[in-house]
Amino acid sequence: MKFRTVLLLLTAAVVAGCVSSEEQRARDEEKCRTYGFTKRNDAFAECLQRIELDRRAEFRRRSEFDDWGRPFVVYRPIVVAPRP
């Protein structure tokens, strides 16, 4: 019973953090409106684009490999002797 309760609470916490793409777009549009931009012009579109680019850059920064998990390339030269 205790395990089911913990599992239910954990699932609820994970689902509560999810945001649909429509909700994210609405939040981004609201943020641009608070900056003073109005819909349907180039400045508003640029504001939305900058928010999305910042979000992608943050995702890339968080998902970089650490020193221990970084893939590595093994370099082993192969010497080929010329034929006589």
C-alpha positions in Angstrom: 0.0 0.0 0.0 2.8 2.4 0.9 4.6 1.7 -2.4 1.4 2.5 -4.4 1.0 5.8 -2.6 4.6 6.8 -3.3 4.3 5.7 -6.9 1.1 7.7 -7.3 2.6 10.8 -5.7 5.7 10.5 -7.9 3.6 10.1 -11.1 1.5 13.1 -10.1 4.6 15.2 -9.6 6.0 14.2 -13.0 2.7 14.9 -14.8 2.3 18.3 -13.1 5.6 19.5 -14.5 4.5 18.7 -18.1 3.4 21.6 -20.4 1.8 21.1 -23.7 3.1 22.9 -26.8 0.0 25.0 -26.9 0.4 26.1 -23.3 4.0 26.9 -23.9 3.2 29.0 -26.9 0.5 30.9 -24.9 3.1 31.6 -22.2 5.7 32.8 -24.7 3.1 35.0 -26.4 2.1 36.5 -23.0 5.7 37.1 -22.2 6.2 39.0 -25.5 3.1 41.0 -24.8 4.4 42.0 -21.4 7.5 43.3 -23.2 5.2 45.6 -25.2 5.1 43.8 -28.5 1.8 43.4 -30.3 0.7 40.3 -32.3 1.1 40.0 -36.1 4.3 42.0 -36.6 7.9 41.2 -37.1 9.0 42.4 -33.6 6.5 40.0 -32.0 7.7 37.1 -34.2 11.3 37.9 -33.4 10.6 37.9 -29.7 9.0 34.5 -29.9 12.0 33.2 -31.9 14.5 34.5 -29.4 12.6 32.8 -26.5 12.6 29.5 -28.4 16.3 29.9 -29.3 17.1 30.6 -25.6 15.1 27.5 -24.6 17.0 25.3 -27.1 20.4 26.7 -26.0 19.5 26.0 -22.4 18.5 22.4 -23.3 21.8 21.9 -25.1 23.8 23.3 -22.2 22.1 21.0 -19.7 22.5 17.9 -21.9 26.2 18.3 -22.5 28.4 15.3 -21.6 30.4 15.5 -18.4 34.1 14.5 -18.4 33.3 10.9 -17.4 30.5 10.2 -19.9 32.1 12.0 -22.9 32.6 9.8 -25.9 36.1 9.4 -27.1 37.9 8.5 -30.2 40.6 5.9 -30.2 43.4 6.9 -32.6 45.6 4.1 -33.8 47.7 4.9 -36.8 48.2 2.1 -39.3 51.5 2.2 -41.1 51.5 0.8 -44.6 54.9 -0.1 -46.0 55.3 0.7 -49.7 55.6 -2.3 -52.0 59.1 -3.0 -53.3 
